[in-house]
Amino acid sequence: MTDIQNNLVQVKKKICQCCEKSFRGENEVRLLAVSKTKPVEDIIVAYNSGQLAFGENYVQEGIEKIRYFENQHIHLEWHFIGPLQSNKTRLVAENFDWIQTVDRIKIADRLNEQRPHFKLPLNVLIQINISNEQSKSGIHPSEMLGLAKHIGNLPHLKLRGLMAIPEPTEDITQQELAFAKMNDLFTQLREAFPQLQIDTLSMGMTDDMSSAIKHGSTMVRIGTAIFGRRDYSN
Ligand SMILES: *Cc1c(COP(=O)(O)O)cnc(C)c1O
């Protein structure tokens, strides 16, 4: 087996173990393979091992990969997980299946306008700035319900839940606190909008997936543990 195939097996095994420990069903947590900076060859290996959902952070790079697989008639599910500027919304609306980083009404409105009507609505997660970091994207928790209400009324977007990237920390208590807060917000959101299909709490990366699953994550976004370290030099 290649490294990537083997890594995928290990990551899935770890997800199962985390689910078991938390008395959760192993199918409650989806695996998003984060392929940013990695070549299509690596994605093909993952695809051949059964992985269908991939996350990309950079619009242009993501679109090149999406086009490649479209041309091969291979249908994958593409998630945009990077910060999005308003001049790039059209490319995301036209090419991706999900966007996990919506944090402004203006961005949501543009995506809604630009989503092609022949496609299914674009799946949306609201990004929460859960560690309250100055420099980070995401909204303050107090703004969640207002933004959700707005998105819930846009016909070409489909609100599916929340996403967060907590501040990395060695302090496990601190780390778990952030995930627990996210889980509370997720419950609030579902209770406020029972008519919407709010089913996704995207949190947990290579270094913190265990805590995230313990606190209710339904989608972990894993890059390094599947594809190896990233090289940003090119
Ligand atoms: C890069 C990235 C990941 C994957 O991180 P790893 O630590 O490599 O697993 C997950 N989520 C987001 C938003 C990212 O930018």
The ligand as an SDF file (V2000), in Angstrom:
LIG
                    3D

 15 15  0  0  0  0  0  0  0  0999 V2000
   -5.2210   22.9340    6.4280 C   0  0  0  0  0  0  0  0  0  0  0  0
   -6.5360   22.8480    7.0990 C   0  0  0  0  0  0  0  0  0  0  0  0
   -6.9670   21.6540    7.7050 C   0  0  0  0  0  0  0  0  0  0  0  0
   -6.1170   20.4030    7.8030 C   0  0  0  0  0  0  0  0  0  0  0  0
   -5.1440   20.5530    8.7840 O   0  0  0  0  0  0  0  0  0  0  0  0
   -4.1710   19.3400    9.2180 P   0  0  0  0  0  0  0  0  0  0  0  0
   -3.6100   19.7890   10.4990 O   0  0  0  0  0  0  0  0  0  0  0  0
   -3.1680   19.1930    8.1310 O   0  0  0  0  0  0  0  0  0  0  0  0
   -5.0200   18.1250    9.3590 O   0  0  0  0  0  0  0  0  0  0  0  0
   -8.2390   21.6370    8.2460 C   0  0  0  0  0  0  0  0  0  0  0  0
   -9.0420   22.7060    8.2120 N   0  0  0  0  0  0  0  0  0  0  0  0
   -8.6670   23.8660    7.6510 C   0  0  0  0  0  0  0  0  0  0  0  0
   -9.6020   25.0130    7.6360 C   0  0  0  0  0  0  0  0  0  0  0  0
   -7.3970   23.9830    7.0970 C   0  0  0  0  0  0  0  0  0  0  0  0
   -7.0320   25.1390    6.5620 O   0  0  0  0  0  0  0  0  0  0  0  0
  1  2  1  0
  2  3  1  0
  2 14  2  0
  3  4  1  0
  3 10  2  0
  4  5  1  0
  5  6  1  0
  6  7  2  0
  6  8  1  0
  6  9  1  0
 10 11  1  0
 11 12  2  0
 12 13  1  0
 12 14  1  0
 14 15  1  0
M  END
$$$$
